[in-house]
Amino acid sequence: MNIRWVLPIAAVLSASSCREEGVTRTRVPKAEATAVVAAEPSHDHDREHASGPKGVRWTLPAGWEEVPGNGMRLATWVPPGGVKAEATVVALPGDSGGELENANRWRGQIGLPPTDEASLTAARTVFSTKAGSVKVYDFRSEGEKRTRLIAAVLKTGDMTWFFKLTGDEAAAESARSGFLTIVKGLTPDAAK
């Protein structure tokens, strides 16, 4: 085969294989309300923490550490004692997909099948906080390696706050009490 023909044929094959059939791209500007304001890392458990959109403040229990967020995360909370679990904080505008859709996404993250509205209602626990009513869901995966996800949802004005604890079953159980202490202690941020 003549080398003069190899390069043009390779170029045609390369161009045709790079086509993005059926793929569209859209740029969506970030909503002003979801802008992330990094929190300072803290080892002081008595300090109140507030990050991201104004509206909610929290206090970490002794030994818990806050790490500044990145991307959509406003903060990450790390339990004490080297526990292999973490809690995340995300705030999004509106209802952010709805209760059932969010719960089914969380269930999917730990390998559980979707649930329906009736089962979700039975699985929900509601706490009253100074910041408002918080819905809490506690999901445990099945199988050999068990994972646990505890999610708390708080609606404040036009924002929905998501607090999520994840880890293997033992780690999440160890961190559960501290996580719920944070969630139950949520307060409104007066500096809105």
Number of C-alpha atoms within 10 A of each C-alpha: 5 6 7 8 9 10 11 11 11 11 11 10 11 11 10 10 10 8 9 8 7 5 6 6 5 5 5 6 6 8 9 9 14 17 15 20 17 16 17 14 15 16 14 16 15 11 12 13 19 20 22 21 21 17 20 23 18 20 20 25 18 13 13 19 17 21 17 17 22 12 9 15 20 23 27 22 23 22 26 16 10 8 16 17 23 17 22 20 19 22 28 18 17 14 14 14 9 9 15 16 15 16 21 16 15 21 20 13 15 19 15 15 12 15 13 11 12 8 11 15 12 9 12 13 12 12 14 13 15 11 20 16 16 22 18 20 19 18 18 18 19 12 8 6 8 14 20 24 24 21 24 23 21 23 20 18 9 10 19 16 22 21 24 22 26 24 21 19 18 15 19 24 19 18 23 21 12 18 27 17 14 18 26 20 16 21 18 17 15 9 7 8
